Amino acid sequence: MLKSGEVRVNGDVAKNAAMQVHENNIITIDGQQLTARGSRYFILHKVVDSICSNVDEVYPSVLNFLDVDKAFDLHIAGRLDADTTGLVLITDDGRWSHNVISPKKECPKTYRVWLRNEITDEKLPELIEQFTQGLQLQGEDGLTRPASLVRVEEDDLIDDESYRSEVLLTITEGKYHQVKRMFAAVGNRVVGLHREQIGNIVLGDLAPGEWRELTMDEIALFAS
Ligand code: URA
């Protein structure tokens, strides 16, 4: 279209694909004026057996749950494993998602974690200290950043034989399988993982598989 002279910027024919244009430029194709769609921002409650990738592989992409126009033009800001549930942020604003996921931004992410082995009263203080000091994960150079661990008290536990303890863990980085590897490093095993919060954005009562647009205030939290 550029080559054939159909594209005009502020009335002048534009042929250079590298030309920079700005929001207030008037761009037409064959006389039809284009309108720029603003960026889009969503929160979704991911279910198990869905994946945070734009390509459907063994499992469907979480983008299939978003019944919005051109959902596959969006991307996921911070992936979860196929068997992890919870809060996923989705956008087409690369700068915004960078602010969510870049380790340099140290954005806190909170996970509810169900564990195979019990965390006894005796072991708890040492475990909290280990997570605060940082753990050595296999194949990584340095220690993990300080992470905060809170045990969910016995009375709050749902009676389920498949796990022996439940914790809330907040980390400020997002290495591959980080939470599972952190608990493996202290001899425990994650049997269930659910992300509840990213920065000040909380999943709240959004039902599994449901989504909504982020509010202006939520979007502003990661704007730069
Ligand atoms: N850490 C994990 O191990 N898995 C996730 O899905 C997210 C964080």
Residues whose N, C-alpha, C, O or C-beta is under 5 A from the ligand:
A	BS01	URA	R79 L80 D81 T84 H177 Q178 V179 K180 R181
